[in-house]
Amino acid sequence: MKVGIVGAGQVGSTAAYALVMRGIGREIVLVDMNADLAQAQAADILHAVPFAHPLNISAGYYSDLTGCQVVIITAGVAQEPGESRLNLLKRNAQIFEQIIPRILKNAPEAILLVATNPVDVMTHLTAEYAVEYGLSNQRVIGSGTTLDTARFRTLLGQHLGVDPQHVHGYVLGEHGDTEVLTWSLVTVGGVPLEEFCRQWDICIDEEVRADIAQGVRQAAYAIIEGKGSTHYGIGSALARIVEVILGDQRSLLTVCNPIEIVAGIEDVTMSLPHLVGGEGILDTILLPLTLSEEEQTALGRSARTIKQAYKELISST
């Protein structure tokens, strides 16, 4: 099982390292416009193989992506101080316009896993480029709010004193400031959140919820301010998504994917719980009617934000 990673920077290399540590796949190929960087990252990670799992990792070119079942895309530019979101979008869109055809020319059967930010719009663009090569939307996946959901479960688990693997709740919508924490759906060990808190006499009032929500939404800003970038969390999230695809695990993940209509907004790419397996997106759980009225409104606002960003990008190019 072969995995390609286009973009050997912090996120791409950390994703490769996470794949090796977890023993996911059999072969990993790193591709980057900076060939020396890709070679150095591959060599460094390869030296960890004796302490982990027997994977082969190497640097290569687009032609070396032939035979990949999954190609992770982390290539792109970071937002510069004072740079607008629209300008960042335009610069990354220009990069994707060049690299997506090169990926699909060499790996036409691969599932594309996008991590480049803003991931919702970049995934939408990837799907549009990919359709010209006959690749269906179900085989174009964005990392979406997979990491945000993990942050939500982690912070809530810390507050409850429970292993976050037993805390089930989703962050939906945009991977950004308008993301929606779905408190109404949270269960702990199968028990609704409020009932669990009553049984254990744990406070889960509006102030606590606001603090957790702030921690989820501001996590990336705080980490970037402290060390310049986030990569361990998203690298691990990407490895998990690849594991689900290669193993055809049929897992529910809050990845993003083009959706015909959600919260009244047509043709928008955003995160919902998707059933993911060997063929990519197998199905989507549409939750708006099961959310609270406040959450439904927030999800619509998030969808409009993503759609507007995409419209601004198209009108400016």
N, C-alpha and C positions, 0 to 999 in steps of 0.2 A: 504494500500500500504506500503510494507516493504522494507527498504533500509539497507543494511549491509555496514559497513566500516571496512576494514581490515587495521589496522595501526592507533593507537590513539594518534599519536604525534601532532605536530603543525598543519600540513595540514589536517589530518583526523579529528581532533577535531574541527577545524575551519569550515570545510565542514559541519560537523554535526550541528554546531551552526548556520550556514547560512541556512541550511534546516529548522531549527526550527524558525528562524526569519522570513522566507518567507512562512512558513506553507506548506512545500512540503513533501508529504507522510503522513503516519499516525504512523509508527513505525520505529525507528532507533536502530540498534544494533552495538555496537563498539566491535571489536575483536582485541586483541593485545597480543603479547607474554608476555608483562608485564601486567598481569591481574590487578594489583593494579592501574596502570596508567589508563587503560580503565575504571575501576570502578570510579576513581576519576573524570575523564573527563565527564563521563555520568552523575554523580551526579551533577556536577557543571552546566552542560548545562540544566539538568532537572529543576533546580531551576529558570531558565529563562523562562520556559514554561508559567507561569501565566502572563508574560508580553508580550507574543508573540502569539503562536498558540498551540492548544491542541494536541501535539504530545507526544508519549511515547518514551523515550530514555533510553536504558539500556546497560550494559556491558554483554558480553557473550562469548561463545566459538564457534568454527566453526560449531558445531551442531546446534547452535542457528541461523545460516544463512538460515535454511530451510524456504522456502516460500518467500525469497527475490526476488523482481523483478529486482533490481539493486544491485550490490556489487561494491563499490568504493574501489580501491586498492591504498593505499598510503604507504604501508609497504616498507621498504628498509633502506639502510644506506646512510648517507650523504657523500659527497666527502671530504676526509681529506686533510689538507694542503700538497701540493706537490704530491698528488696522481694522477696518470694518469687516463684519461677517461676510458681506457681499463680495468684497475684494478677495478674501480668503477662498470663498467658493469659486470665484472666477479662475484663480490661479490653480486650484486643485482640479477643476473641471478640465482645464487645458492639459494637465498631466494625464488625467484619465482618458481623454480623447486619444492620446498617443499609446498608452499602455494596454488598455483593454483589448483592442484589436490584436496586438502582439501576443497577448496571453492566449486568446481564443484561436489564433492561427496555429499555435503549437499545442494547445490543450483544449480542443473543441468540446470534449465531453466532461470537462472539469466543472465542479460546483465552485462558484466564486464567492468568497467570504470577505466582505468589505469591512475594514476597521477605520479607514481614513475619515477624519472629521471635516465638516459636519456630516456624520455618518448617514443620517436619514436621507439627505439630498444626494449625497455621493452614491448611495445604494440605488436611488431612483435613476440617477444618470447612468450608472453601470448597467442597469436593466435595459435602458433605452439603447445603449450602445450594443449590448449583447444580443438583442433581438435581431439585429441585422445579420448576426452569425447563426441564427436559428436556435439560440439558447433560450429556453422558457424562463419565465419569471421565477418559477419554483426553484430554479438552480442558481438564483442570485440572492444572497442573504447578507444582511448587514448585522454587525454585532449588536446594534440597537441598544436596548436598556438591559442587556444581560448583566453588565457590571453594576448598573444602578440597582437592579433587583438584588444582587448579592450584597451591596452596601446596605440596602434597606433591611434585609434579613439579618445581616451581621449586627447592625446597631440595635435593632429591635431585640435580637437574641441576647445581646449584652444587657439590655435593660431588664429583660425577663429572667435572666440567669439560665438560659436554655441554649443548647447547641443550635446554631442557626440552620443546620441541616434539617431540623425539625420545625422550623418556622417557615410557613408557606404564605407568601404574599407577592404581589407583582408591582413593578413600576412600569407604567405604560406610556405610550405617546412618544414625544420627542426625547432624544438623548440630549437633554439640555435643560434650560431653566423652566420650561413649561411642562416638564414630565409630571406624571400623575401617580402618586402613591395611593394604591387602592386599599385603604384601611378596611373597607367594608368586606373585603374578601379574605382577610388574614385569618389563618388558623394556626394553632400550635398543637402539634401532636394530634391533629384532627379535631381539636376543640376550637370553636370560634374565639377570637382574641378577647373580647369583653368577658365571656364566660370564664376563660382561663384566668384572667386577671382577678375576677371575683373569687374564684376558688383559692387563689394563692395570695389574695389581698395585696395586689400590685397596682400601683397608680398608673393609669393610662389616660390621663385627662388631656385636654387640648394643649396645655403647655408642654407636656411630655411629647405629644405627637408633633408639635411644631419644632421642638428641638431635634427630634429624629429626622424630620423632613429637611430641616436646615442642614443637618449633618450629611444627608444623602446628596442634596443639591450642591452643597459647597465643597464636597470632598475633593473634587478635581482641582478647584481653585486653590484650596489650602495646600494640597500636595505639590502643585506646580510652583506655588510661591516658596515652598520650603526647599524643593530640590530640582525644580526646572521642568519635570515631566512626570506623567504617570505611565507605568508600563507593567508592573508586576500583576496588578489586578486584571487589566485588559489582556495581557499575555496569557494568563491562566484561563480567562473566559474564552479566548479564541481556541485554546487547546481543548477545552471542554466541548465546544461546538464541533470541532473536527472529530473528536472521539465519538460523538453522537452520530455524525454522518458516516464515518468509516465502519462503525459497528451496527449501523441501521437500528439504533436503539429506540426510535420512536419516542423521543423525550419532548416534554413541553418546555420551550425556551422563549424568553422575551426578546427574540431577534426581530429585526425589521425587514419588511418585504412589501412590494407594491400591493396595495389593497384597492379594490374597485370602489368601495364607498365605506366610510366609517364616520360616525358622528355627523352625518350629513355632508361630509366632504368627499368628493369624488377623486379617484386616481391619486392617492397619496401614499407615501412610504413612511410607515411608522411602526412602533413596536406594540405587538399584542402577543398573547400566548400562542405560539405556533407549534404544531406537531412537526418535529424534525426527524428525518431518517436518511436512509441511503440515497434517496432521490432528491434530497433537499427539503423544501417546504411541502409537507404532505397535506396539511389542513390548518385552518385558523380558527381559534375560538373567539367569536365575536361577543364581547362582554358588555357593551354599553347598557343594555337593558337590565343587567344584574348589578350594576354599580349604583351607588347612591346618586341622588339628583345632583349633588355638588360635584361628584367625581365625573358624571356624564358631561356636565358643563365644562369642566376642566379639560376633559379629553377632547372635546370639540375645539376648545381654544388652542390646545396643543397641535391638533391636526391643521388648523388654519395657519398657525405660525410656520409649520413646515411647508405647507402649500404656498404661502406667500414668499418664503425664501426661494423656493424653486421658481416661481413666476418672475421674481426680481432678477434671478440669474439668467433666465431665458431672454427676458426683455433687454438685458444689458449686453448680450452677446450677438 
